[in-house]
Amino acid sequence: MGYQELIDSLHKEGEEKARSILNEAEVEAANIRQDASKKTGEMEQHYTRDLAAAVKEETEAILSEAGKKARMVLLAAEKELSDRLYKIAMKSLPLLREKRYPDLFVALYKELPQHQWRAVRVHPEDKGLAETCLPDAEVISDNSISGGLDVMTADERIRVTNTFDKRLACLWIEMLPGLMRDACGPEQGTL
């Protein structure tokens, strides 16, 4: 499966999950509003004209509470979708290793500040690249790194993490609104 097909598949899966989650949230919100309307109607039948102001106040409180609950349900659904999208994105990072990865690794290395790096943590397949770029550093294989490198000075006071994982984590807050719009439509995605 090619990169674009995988992205399209993940996008489609995200859209379907988003629609399902949001549909469930909208149904629950509609039920809450329907219950609130029913309670309001019953209260209006029992109160007399002299208590009209009290009915209005109580109605507003019930509708306000229903609105809060509906917003909480929608926010929880959006949070769940956000978490799922992040997990999918993290699982997709190894795909970045497929095309021209050595060039990308060197570019990530060149972004590091000039320093005497004592140790470098990399994906096990990147050991040769790391030894070429940082011949004086101890190369530590780490399967948790999907790509890029994590370097440290001898005294461990300076550490720079320039990995795919860290970049995704740092950019996620900027990427999320667009992903939510793509998955849920422009009227959704309040995160």
Summary of the structure (lengths in Angstrom):
residues: 191
radius of gyration: 26.2
end to end distance: 31.2
largest distance: 87.8
contacts: 529
relative contact order: 0.13
helix: 70%
strand: 11%
